[in-house]
Amino acid sequence: MINEIRYQFASASVANRFLNELKHWSKADVQAKLFKASNSVSVSYEYELGKFDYTCSDLDDLASQHEGTEI
């Protein structure tokens, strides 16, 4: 199943830092791109049904480090 989460940041430069960090992220295989505005990022990833998925929590933690919020 595919999960998609969107995050908003204070500025485009912070959103790009988050985006670049996800390109080299070792915790999970995610696809990320700018979403609608230059300060928003959309992240999608595939997970297996029936197993607990830590990816969403890890993404929230990473976004929080960049002062981002889920939208």
C-alpha positions in Angstrom: 0.0 0.0 0.0 1.2 3.5 -0.7 1.2 6.2 1.9 1.5 9.9 1.0 2.3 12.7 3.5 2.6 16.4 2.9 4.7 18.8 5.0 4.9 22.6 5.1 7.9 24.6 6.1 8.6 28.3 6.9 10.5 28.9 3.7 11.4 27.4 0.4 15.1 27.0 1.4 14.1 24.9 4.5 11.7 22.8 2.3 14.6 22.2 -0.1 16.9 21.1 2.7 14.3 18.6 3.9 13.8 17.4 0.3 17.6 17.0 -0.2 18.0 15.1 3.1 15.3 12.6 1.9 17.2 11.9 -1.3 20.0 10.4 0.8 17.8 9.1 3.7 18.8 5.6 4.9 15.7 4.8 7.0 13.3 4.1 4.1 12.9 4.3 0.3 10.8 7.4 -0.2 9.9 9.6 -3.1 9.7 13.3 -2.4 8.9 16.3 -4.4 7.8 19.9 -4.0 4.1 20.2 -3.6 2.0 23.1 -4.9 4.1 25.9 -3.2 7.9 26.0 -3.0 7.7 25.6 0.8 5.7 22.4 0.8 7.0 18.8 0.2 5.0 15.7 -0.7 6.5 12.4 0.4 5.2 9.0 -0.7 6.4 5.5 0.1 5.2 1.9 0.0 4.6 -0.2 3.1 3.4 -3.7 3.7 0.0 -4.2 5.2 -0.1 -6.1 8.5 3.3 -4.8 9.7 3.8 -1.8 11.9 5.3 1.0 9.9 7.8 3.4 11.5 8.4 5.4 8.4 5.6 7.9 9.1 6.9 8.6 12.6 10.5 8.9 11.3 9.3 11.4 8.6 7.5 13.4 11.2 10.6 13.5 13.4 12.7 14.6 10.5 10.2 17.3 9.4 10.1 18.5 13.0 13.9 18.9 13.0 13.3 21.3 10.1 10.4 23.0 11.9 7.9 21.5 9.4 4.3 20.5 10.0 2.1 18.0 8.3 -0.6 19.5 6.2 
